[in-house]
């Protein structure tokens, strides 16, 4: 919907310079092209950039202030149940001057205090200032659909929708966070509260930050361990997904949908076709290469559901100028090589729409990544192999692609990480990364495993929802908002998440037959995934009668950029010049001679794993050049 920026000074009597506020907010203009505004009250300043979706009237512009209480809010997101809350508030005697969800959010605070957060169904990141109590607080939605960053400095607290607004504040030094860089290279994302910027933190999903009398306190207002709102059964999944889609249709502008022809997007297209007052246009990205072109599947689904359909041609997804542009707009390197394709698609949709539905989240909550969600099966095989004589065990591990046996968490991280920590350290300048840096990353996942209730599958599922999904959602938010387009992600409705997480592992990732686990025993996961098992089984079961069989039976299709071949081909030359050149932005972090030797060794047999590592290094270099320079 928008972008927010603000500062809350800690010292009484201090004042905020308006020009500095405007300069920082300007970095977020692409997220809210329809309107801008600011509020300054001595030591508090809020700024806002608006993408108008609900109540298009200028009276709903932000920052929004309640005249009676003088409480003010700047807010990014959508409250999907705002009409129901508005009726409840009206019964309590509250009056409204707009039709916006922003005013409902503010008056919900006036009615119920901080506990109003538990009443919200939506995606949001907002800051609220209550002058009656000299209190400010900043909050983020449950799953982390909308991003929020902050700096806790001696002079005050700065916050923004993206970190590239914070580094514009006078006196803020642009420095990389080494542990953040290590996390990005290892996992394609910075896990936990850290970022790639020294001194800048993420407000984690389901958390709020309270600022009062110069003191800053962070608390969690919702977690995955929170009990569901009601007891759920497996038969609730389809009704919950449908309800989530219907609730997210709230908008005063037409909505669109991204349709790949895969299971997740096809389900959303079906629900939209049944529930939207105006049949939405579906958009599909078309890429070169018959092995990667999904437009045939998408056309079949659109025709089956009688939905209008448009195909958008996607150019070279690794074009360095396009990647650099998106790195600047995001203030973050691209961890996933399909982000520029998503950006191209978003710009095409944004020519006629401001809201688009997309299927992110289904893989994380319904066990769609068989390679990782089948790890409990691999772990048990690894324990068995560990009892074999050494020579036989070595052969078995190679055949089954098991790797060394380890504790469950390390066994998972060995498969989950993209760039092993020890390999990164071997390429870095001595002292740039310490053993303690790796221990902090390990401790993050150790805490996630401890928070999960249950077996190894439950622990892996917890990591995917609490760590992997927020990083994915940040990418979706930043990439679509860079085009002035809001993405809605119904699978991340907290009620859908709670229901999915309550489904047993054997139902989420189901064997095709009773004998399938035995048939799979002597094969690596990659060879039997989706052949002997069925990922996201609850979705396939519940929507099996309303979607084409091609959707239900097709395997997940990879993105058309085999990264190993790309890394050594002519089209990556600009990246190689950037990473290995004399003026390499990575020169203060890595031993460039060691990097060159590493690359030459990898290019003799360029695997996709090698290509992913090079992609991450190249994007970190672009980030240093485009954002931190």
Secondary structure, DSSP 4 states (H G I P E B T S, - for coil): -EEEEEEEESSTT----HHHHHHHHHTTGGG-BSEEEEEEETTEEEEEEE---S--SGGG-SSEE-TTT--EEEEEEEETTHHHHHHHHHHTT---SSS-HHHHHHHHHHHHGGGGGGG--EEEEEEEEETTTTEEEEEE-SS--S--EEEE-SSEEEEESSHHHHTTSTT----B-HHHHHHHHHHSS--TT--SBTT-EEPPTTEEEEEETTEEEEEES--TTSPPSS---GGGHHHHHHHHHHHTT--SS-EEEE--SSHHHHHHHHHHHHH-SSPPEEEEEE-SSTTT--HHHHHHHHHHTT--EEEEE---TT-HHHHHHHHHHHTS--SSTTHHHHHHHHHHHHTT-SEEE--TTHHHHTT--HHHHTHHHHHHHHHHHTTS-HHHHHHHHHHHT--S---HHHHHHHHH-SS-HHHHHHHBPTTSS-HHHHHHHHHHHHHHHHHS-SSHHHHHHHHIIIIIHHHHHHHHHHHHHTTT-EEE-GGG-HHHHHHHHTS-HHHHEEESSTTHHHHTTTS-HHHHTTTTEEETHHHHHHHTTTS-HHHHHPPPPPPS--HHHHHHSGGGHHHHHHHHSTT-TTTTTB-HHHHHHHHHHHHTT--HHHHHHHHHHHHHHHHIIIII-
